[in-house]
Amino acid sequence: MADEAAARPNRRKVREGVVVSDAQDKTAVVAVTERVRHPRYAKTVQRTKRMHAHDETNDAHKGDRVRIAETRPTSKMKRWRVVEVLERAK
């Protein structure tokens, strides 16, 4: 097991995003925005993905900035979990 950890220290992806929905129980929908360069025009483009994240304590609320980490599938849509709330909504 130690060899596996040494070979792949960063196995799980970590992203930051804004909670856009907290209506479901123990689930937060997080909008993750990434900035990528367009391959032909070299202009910076924003791409947004909505990810369903497991929030065991229902701590994240709409408008909060959160850090999410990749995890095993929790349900049909959930493959992420809320690690921490970085900033509360004003």
NORVEN-V55389 format. One record per pair of residues at least 6 apart in sequence whose ideal C-beta (glycine too) atoms are under 6 Angstrom apart, sorted by the first residue. I is the first residue (numbers start at 0). J is the second residue. Records with the same first field share a line. If there is no record, write none. Layout:
BEGIN
I->J  J
END
This chain:
BEGIN
11->68  69
12->69
13->68
14->31  67
15->66
16->29  30  31
17->30  64
18->27  29  59  61  63  65
19->28  30
20->28
21->27  60  61
25->54  55
26->51
27->52  54  59  81
28->49  51
29->50  52  67
30->47  49
31->48  50
32->45  47
33->46
34->43  45
35->44
36->43
37->44
50->79
51->76  77
52->67  79  80  81
53->73  77  80
54->81
59->65  81  84
62->88
63->84  87  88
64->85  86
65->81  84
66->82  83  85
67->79  81
68->80  82
69->79
70->80
72->78
END
